[in-house]
């Protein structure tokens, strides 16, 4: 499969690194000078230092080149840049299936990512969210990671999950797009609270209570 990974931050670079071993991958970044530096050094020193990029991984700042001939676009830009990237993608490849990997809510509209996608892309395009407990550094290191691919098109979710699965990257398919997006955004609140608890020296009991009750609250919100 030919993949266009749109967004050369830590997560996009880590996914490009691990997926390029089994697929034809092009990593796109919006900053031409930054992408030139990465191309020369074959390493993303700003976002993923210490991880050389394989020779077969294509790098570009030209959007049209990134998506030309691609079978799937994986958007790894922050949620603040999602709408602009989708508009550019719609101009070049309006029918290209997409996954987005950003978490949170769009400032101003308070839209979740799937709402931004629905408002920006033409109807009928296969699409889904990729989310889960994952650190870019560990994915780049080839450590076991399990994430969820959720889409309102069940066959698309299953097929792409099977295609991207491998090299210690395990994908589970789902149709609960809203639930996956909510969990991906709200778990960060629990993570911050846990960090504060650790810094205050409140102990393992407090951290366990925060995680346990936080998960319960996220679950209640998810079915509200």
N, C-alpha and C positions, 0 to 999 in steps of 0.2 A: 504494500500500500504506500502511496505517496502522501506524505503529511506536510502541511504548512503550519508551523508553530508560530503564532503571531504574538510576540512579546518576549524580549530577550532579558527578562529579569532572572532571579534565582530559580524560580519554579519552571519557567519556560526553558531555560538553559538545561536544567537537570532532566526534564522530560525529553528534550531533544537529544541529550547525550545518551540516555538509556534506550530510547526508541530507535535511534539511528543504527543500532546493531542489528535490527530486524526489518527496518523499513527505510524507504528513501525519505529523508527529512530535510526540510529547509527551515532554518530559524530566521525569523524577521525581527529587526529592531528599528524603531523610528529614527534614531540618531545616526546619520551616515558616518560621522567621525568615530563614534563609539564602535560601530560595526566594523569599520576599517581596522581599528585597533585589535578587535577580537579576531578578525580574519588573519591579521599578520601574526599575532601572538598565539593563536589557536587556544585561547583561554579567556574567560570572562572574569577579569581581575576584580571588577567592581562588585559583581553579584555572586559569583561562584568561584573564588580563587582556589587554586590548588587542584583543579580538575581539567586537565587537557582535553580539548575537543577532538574527536576522531576526524580523520581526513575525509571520510565519506559524508560528513555533516556539512551541508551547504549553508552559507551565511549570506544575508543580504539586507540592505535597507530599502530595496525597491519592492514595493508591495506587489506590483503586477508580476514580478519574477517569482515571488514567494508562492503565490497562489496558482500560477500557471501549471496546468496539468495535475493539480492536487486532487486527491480523492476525499480529503477531509481537512478542515481547518480546526486547529485547536487554539482557542483564544486564551492566552495567559496574561493579558494586560490587567491592571487593576480595574475595579468596577468603575472608577472615575473615567477611564478611557475606553470603556466597553462600547458605548454608543457611537463614538467617532470611528472606532475600528470596524464596527458592524456596517456603518454607512459606507466606508471605503470598500469593505468586502462586497457589499451589495452592488456597488458600482462595477467592480471587476468580475465577480463571480456570484451572481444573485442566486444560483441554484446549488451552490457548494454546501454540503452537509457540514455542520459545525458542532463543536463542543466548547463550552466556556468553563474556565477554572477559577474565576474570581469569586470572592466572598464579600458579603455586605449588602448595603443599600445605596442606590444612586442619590447623591446629594441634590436637593432641590425637588425632585419628584418623589423621593422615598420609594422608588420602584426597586423590586428585587430583580436580579439579572434576567430571569426568564421573561419578566414583563418588558424590560428594555429590548430583548430579542424579539418578542412578539410585535412590538410597536415599530421596530426598525426593519426587519426582514420580511420578505414576501411569504405568504402562507404556503404551507406544503413542504417547506425545506426541513429535512431531517435535522434535529438538533437535540442537545442534551447538556446536562451539567456534569462536570467531573469534580468530585469533592471527597474529602475524608481526612483522617489523621495522618498527615504526611509532612516531613521536613525535606526541603530540596537537597540539603547536604547528604542525607541518608539515602535518598533515591539515587543521587549521583554516585554514591559509594557502593551501590548495588545491594543495599540492605533490604530485607523483606519489607514490603509495604502493601497495604490493602486499602483500596479506595473504591468509591461507588460511582458508577455511571448511571445517571437517571434521565429518562426521556419519556415523553408521552407516546412515543412510537416504540412499543415493546420489542419489535423485531430489530429495529435500529440499535436499541440498547444492548440486546443480546449479541448481535453480530459484531458490533464495535468492541464490546467487552472481550469477546473471544479473540478478536484480531490484535488488540493492544496487550492482552495478557501475556506475561512471560518475563523472563529474566528477573525473577523475584518481585515483579509488580503484578499484584492480584487485583482484578477488577470484578466487582459484583454489580449486576444489573438491577435496575429498579425503575418503577414508573412514578414514584413519589417525588416529583421535581421540587415542589414547594417544601416538603419535609427535609429534603437533602440540603436545599439552600438555607433554610432556617437553622438547621443544625450546624452547618458550616460557619454561619455568621455568629450565632449565639455561643458556640463553644469557646470563642475567643474571650468572651466576658468571663467565663468560668476560669479560663487559663490565666487571665490577668489577676482575678481574685485569688487564685491559688498561689501565684507568685508573690502577691502582697502578703498572704498568710505565711509563706516561708520566710520572707524577709523580716516579718515581725516576730518570728520565732514561736508561732502559735502551735507548732507540732503537727505530727502526722494525723492525729484524730481530727483536727480542724480541717486539714486539707481533704481528708476522706469525706467529711461531712459536706464540704463545699462541692466536691465532685458529685457525690451521690444526690444531694438535693438539687444541684444545678441540672443534672440530667433529668430528674423528675420534672422540674419546671419547664425545661425545653420540650419534653415529651407532651406535657399538658398544653403548652402553647401550640405545638404542632398539630394537635387534633382539635383545637378550639374552633 
